[in-house]
Amino acid sequence: VAETSGEDPWVAGDALAAKEENLVADEPAPVAALATPEPAHSLRSVSVEKSSGGVLVQLQADGQIASAESFTLEGPDRLVIDLPDLRNDFAKKQVAVGSDWVSQVRVGSHPGKIRIVLDGGPKAGGFQGRRMVPAANGMYLTIGDGEELDAALAAALSASESSLAQAVVAAPVEPA
């Protein structure tokens, strides 16, 4: 049977005493400030990035677009996205895309919402597998699939989160 000395077996005796002397119980541990995106109030722009496997659409806003309703229409394929309670500050009514997945993006203002319509191209496939991903600066939509499209989405989300982190100024932690 092994005996225990009551000392931490991972720290040598003198090192343990020095470690305990450096501890101060009255100081709170630093807390990292978590950035929470503000909700969006207005749509600022719509941009499109084409890849070999599909299309990445950015709905850029003044905050996170966390609420959206979508449905599809056929003959021709269309993806309709309603963004409730947003003001439309985007001057264009349509954005030409010209890809096999999306031919154009149309933007319309309606009472209480903005309606975004993606007109499908020959590979739209009823917009099956689409993704709608909220971001700190709006929302991203992917139509299609593949590593190149996934990488474009990951880079866009990283840039969005990075811009949010730069905007947050953490206040110093006051002792309790």
Protein Blocks (a to p, Z undefined) as FASTA:
>chain_A
ZZdehiafkbcfklmmmmmmmpcfkbccdddddddddddfbdfbdcddddfkbccddddd
fbdcfbdcddddehiaddddddehiacfbfbfbdcfkpakbmbdcddddehiacdddddd
fklnnogoiacdddfklcaddededjklmmmmmmmmmmmmmmmmmmpccdddddZZ
